[in-house]
Amino acid sequence: MSKRITKKVICLLVALTLLFSLTACGSTPAGNTNDPSSTQSSAKTPQNSESSPAATEGTNVSSGFEGPTEPAKAPEKLKIAFVSASASLSGCIVPIEAMEEICQRYGWEYQIFDGKGTPDVQNKSIMNAVSWGADAIVCVSILASAVQSGIQAANEANIPIGSASNGTDDPNPRLDLEYDFLYDIGPDYRGLGYAMAEWIRDNTTGSGKVVVYSCPGSYSVDYFEEGLLKGLKEMNITYSDGNKFTFEQLGDELNRMIIGYLTNNPDTEFVFLPFDPAAVSVVDGLESAGFTDVKVLGVLGNTEMCSLISQDSIAAATAAYDNVYMGYACMDQLIRLINGQDLVKPRNENLPYAIVDETNVPEEGQAWVPDYDYKESYFKLWD
């Protein structure tokens, strides 16, 4: 058994964790998944407002810090509750660890409440944070629609409550809910999808044809696909969409689906998967079946996919963003709320992202980060 096949077993064991660390916002109505021609987002219709712009075109990788410029003095004392969707999800833990680092720098009191992956516990965790006497609450990877009673309790106690890693605020569409987080920090998923389309255009060496696979059920996946398809259309790239799979099909069943498609469509150059655990499994499956002339693409930038990209494999690229920056931007917005300042636009404070390929893949075991020191830029605003 090859090293990659062995890794596949490990990947499948953690796939659920990584899937939700990517989607970061649980489930949304899946819509008509039996209609292969449907490309409509399964997310709830967003508000029409100036804070819901169209997808950004192009990558958001700069040579320097593009976050806020207006200072926001860090309070002398603060008691913060962090509520995670689940303590086992990397998409929750990395931003929270970044915010812990900030709390420790300024001597703030904080506590982490584990939502344990269920809305009931997540609601109770927010209420427990209220009872704990938090000055502020930050939820990570929790859908506002799933914790309405918790947000209501925070509102009634006049405790500001923010969010990270949902994709439900500027530059992504804002939702129309009775109770909502005051802000959410997430990547520009549509912009990231468009950037992937640009990468495909610039790295075509064959037919340029793309097959797009989707796993409906989260805002981030839906918005990314919207940006990707928009880019493919505008760049006149031939693609096949409407190819859907469920989490339960991840692994051998999905691999067989894709092998069947490529057998019937041998001129396909790119295979896109909406998250890296699926992409890693597909790379193993296709290589075991003898496919060597396709390029597999993913989203997340996890270490497994980056490792395959750095090797001589058919893994070609992954869309990545910085979860540590997410935590710093989330804390910056919270400080501004507490100080009575206006929130920064865009709400995600230009959270950086990139398409990672063999030219910029990080070292083994490392996540992608931009090549500038944004932490010091934030500290200068807060000190």
Secondary structure, DSSP 4 states (H G I P E B T S, - for coil): --HHHHHHHHHHHHHHHHHHHHH-S-------TT-TT-----SPPPP-STTSPPPPPS----SS--S--S--PPPS--EEEEEES-TT-HHHHHHHHHHHHHHHHHT-EEEEEE-TTSHHHHHHHHHHHHHHT-SEEEEES--GGG-HHHHHHHHHTT--EEEESS--STTSPPP--SS--S-EE---HHHHHHHHHHHHHHT--S---EEEEE--S-HHHHHHHHHHHHHHHHTT--EEEEEE--GGGTTHHHHHHHHHHHHH-TT--EEE-SSHHHHHHHHHHHHHTT--S-EEEEEE--HHHHHHHHSSSSEEEEEEE-HHHHHHHHHHHHHHHHHTPPPPSSTTTT--EEEE-TTTPPPTT-----SS-HHHHHHHHH-
